[in-house]
Structure formats: C-alpha cells, structure tokens
Amino acid sequence: MAARERTILATSGGYKSGHRTRMEFDLLVHHAVELSGVSGRAPRVAHLGTASGDQRWFAAELDQAARISGFDFTHVNLFTMPNHADPEAHLLEQDVVWVNGGSVVNLLAVWRAHGFDAILKRVWDHGVVLAGVSAGSICWFEGGTTDSYGPELRAVTNGLGLLPYANGVHYDSEPGRRPLVHKLVSEGVLGETHCTDDGVGLVYQDTKLVDVVTEVKGKSAYRVTAATGDSGEPIAVEEQLESRFLG
C-alpha cells in the first residue's frame, strides 16, 4: 500500500514501556502506519537500525513490540553485510520504513557507502512512509544537532535533504539542544529548523509540514528561523507549533 503523497513522519518518540515485554510501540509508530493507508492485512514495517550498529538485542525487543501491534515486521541490517540480497526491492514492498536512533553521523556515512541515500529517495517517491526517531528523524532533513561526535552537541549538515529544513530532536529533555539550535540558526549554519519535544512528531507531505502530532499531552513542536535584532545583529526566532494529541 502506498501513501497518497510522499510522506515523512519525523519524531522524538514512538516507544513506551510494555505490560509483558520491555517495550511496545507507542502512538507515533502506529500513526506512521495509519499514514500509509494500509488496510485489510498486517502492516508491513521495516526497521533500519543502522544508527546503533544493527544491535540484535534491540531488534529482538522490537520484534516483541511488533508482535503485540500485529505488524509484519522485518529488519534491514547493514552490519556486517546487508541481510537482503536486494534491500531496495524489500523496502519497496513495505508500508513504513522506521529508522531507529543512535549516531546520525555514522548512519549517514554507512547509508551512503551502501547507496541508501538514493534507495531511500526512490522508496519515498514510491509512496512508502519514511519515519523514525532521533537520528531516524534528523536523517531526512538537511541537518540538525547531534551528539554523534561526543557529549558536546555539534551541528550535522549533510543529511539526506529530502526535507529542505533542519531538525532539532529531544528539544525539551536535553538542555543543550534549544540554545545550540538558536545559535546555529542565527549564524546561518542551519536554515529554518523544525524541532520536537519528546513524544512529538512532524508530518510532511512532499516537503510541506502538514501536521504536528503527539503521544504525550502538553508536548509541542517549534519552528526556528533567522531574523535581524533591533541592533542589526542576527538572531533566531522561535515559534511554537500547536500539536494534536493522538490518544
């Protein structure tokens, strides 16, 4: 099943504690499935865990979450080699591609080494919903902020660029995120930047932001743009975006 328009759901969430398992999929993952329009069969969801090195223990946790949710769930691994002879063909058969968090810098490098930058563009063009959390959110944009290099947050500016903005994740839970976004936008290192509190997702159709959704009441998203201050100095201006609770 293909979404009517090219769709991306970029989030700072998607997981919750489980009742009988360590974790379950939260409302944002289920919303990604809804956006695909699939009906009448189990949704096909492929997980890309590249950003954390395709950790098999975490894949097993996701398998349990997928069983509870009723998903036809698979993994596309690149460590130590691709686990599908034709990863593109497999991804084209999915309703949703879900990208987990970790190191966005390493993710982008490994994806480019395997041609996944071009593959994922074609998968998006085909109508498969692209979605993910943290590094799996930033990757779709031109750049954002990351701890990929170490504890001190830095800019990343070589995202896939499917969306012509930058992205800020974990905006309310990691104190360094907001001031760094403001600094980078005011300096022109990042362009217009769309940011999410934990539990919030941004829905794009083609490249237009069309919805802000949350699995946690009271959480928000933000648009940060460059402006000129009263004294002529470059500044960043933050606009809070109204979110829609998915519960």
N, C-alpha and C positions, 0 to 999 in steps of 0.2 A: 504494500500500500504506500503510495506516495502522497506527501502533503501537497495541498493545492498550490502553495507557493514555497519557494526556498525558505527554510525555517531554521533558526538557531535559537536555542534556549541556553543562555549563559548564566550560571548560578554560583552562589556561595552556600550551597546546601544540597539536599537530596537524600540524606541518610538520617536514621533515627535508631534508638535502642530497640531491640526486638523483645518479644514476650518469651519465646522459647529459643531464640537464636540471639547472637551478639548484636546483630543489626538487621534492620529492614529498610526497604526503600520508602522514603517519605514522599510528600505530595508533589515535590518538584519533579522527581523522576516519573511519577505517574502522569504529570502534566505533559511531559515530553511525549509520552505515548499517546495521550489524547490529541496532541497537536498533529500527530502523524495521520490521524483519521482511521486507524485500523479498527476493524470490527469483524465479528464472526469467527475469529480464530485467536490463538495465543499471539500476543505481540512479539515480534522478533526484535530483540535488542542485543546489540554487540557492544561489548566493553573493551575499551582500549586503556590499558594500564601502563602505557609507556613511561609516563612521568615518574612512576615509582619503581621502574625496572621490572614490570610484569610480575609482581610478587604473587607467587602461587597461593600463599596462605590467605591473602586478601581476596584473591579470585574465588577461593572456596567460600569465604564469607558472603560474597556477592551471589554465588550460586544458591546459597540458602535463602537469601533475600529474594532472589528471582523465583525460586520455587513457591515461596509464600505469596508472591504477587501474581503468579500464573504466567510468567514470561517464558518464551522460548529464548533462552539466554546463552550467548556464546562469548568467547574471548578471542580477540585478535592480538596475539603476542608477537613481539619482535625480538625478544631475548630468549634464547641466544640466537635464534633464527626465526623467521616468520613461521607460524604454525599452520598456515594455509598456503597451498601451492599458488593460489590466485587470490590474495587478500582483497583486491578491488572487487572481484566478482562476488565474494562473500558479503562485502559491505553493501553492495548494490541491492542485495536481497533483503536487507534489513528495513525495519520501520524507523528505528532510532539507533544512532551511534552515541554511546555515553562514554565520555573521557574523564577518567579519574584524576585527582590532584597529585601533587608532588613537585618535581622540578620542571617548570615550563621551559627553561633554557635547554635542559637535556632532552626534553620531549621534542622540541623544535629541531634540534640537531639530528636526533635519530630519525624522526619522520622524514626530514629532507634527504638523509642518506638512503632511505628506502623509497623515495618518491611519493611519500604520503601527502606532501603538500599538494601535489597535483591530483592524487587519487581522491582526497577528501573534497577538493573543489568539484570534481566530477560527481561524487556521491551526493553532495549538496545540490548540484544542478539537477540531479535525477529525482530529487524530492524526498530523500531520506532526511529525517530531522537530525541535526547535529546538536549535541548538548553535552554539558559537563559541569564540573565543579572545580573552582580554584584554578590550578594550571589548566584544567579542562574547560575553563571559561576564557581565560586570557588568550589562549592559543588562537581563537577565531578572530581576534582583533589585531590592530597594528602593533599594539604593545600594552604595557602596563607596569605594575610594580611587582617585584619578586624577591623572595629570599633564596633563590636558587644559588646565589654566589656565596651566601653566608648569612649570619644572623642580621647583619645590617642590610636593610632593604635597598634595592637598586632598581633602576629602570631596565626594562627589556623593550626593545624597539623593532624586533624582527619577527613579529607574529605573522600568522598566515595572511592577515589582511583581508579576510572575507568580509569583515565589517570595517568601515572606514573611521573607526574611533579607537581610543584606548580603553582599557578596562581596569577597574580597581576592585579587588575582592577583599572579603573579610574586613569591611570598612569600619565596622563598629567593634570588632573583637580584638584587633591588633592595633595598638595605639599609634604606631608609626605610619600606618597606611595613609590616613587622611592628609597629614601635613606633607608627606612626600608627593602625593598626587597634586596637591595645590602648588608645591614648589616646581614640579616638573611641567605642569601646565602653564604656569606663569612664565617659565623660562623658554617655553616653546619646544621642550624635549618631547612632550606628549601633546597631542591635539585634544580636541573635545574628548572627555573621558567619562564613561558611564560606570558607576560604582554600585556595589551591592553590599548591604548588611548581611550577616549570616542568616540563611534561611530565605533569601530573596533571589528571584530570577528575572532576567530580562528576555523578552520575547521579540525576536526580529523576523519580519517577513521581507524577503530580499535583504535590503540593508536598512530598512526603516524600523525603528523601535516602535512597536505597536502595543505592548502590554508590559506591565510590571506586576509580578505575582509573588506571593509569599506563602510559606508554610508555617510561619511564626507571626502571630498577630503583633502589630505595632512596629514591625521592621520596615525599612524603606530602601529606596534606591536614590541615586543622586546623579545629576549631570554637572560636570565641572568644565568651565570654559574660560578662556583667556579674555582679559579686559585691560583697560588702562585706568589706573587710580587717579585720584584727584591731583596728585603731584606729577602726573605723567609717567609714573612707574608701572611696569607690567604687574598685574595681579591676577589671581584666579577667583572666579565667581562660582559659588556652589548653589545649585537649585535642587531642592528636594522633590522627588517624583512620587506621586500618590501610588500606593501599591494595593493590589486586590488579593484578599485572603482566599486561599484555595480550599479551605476546610468547609 
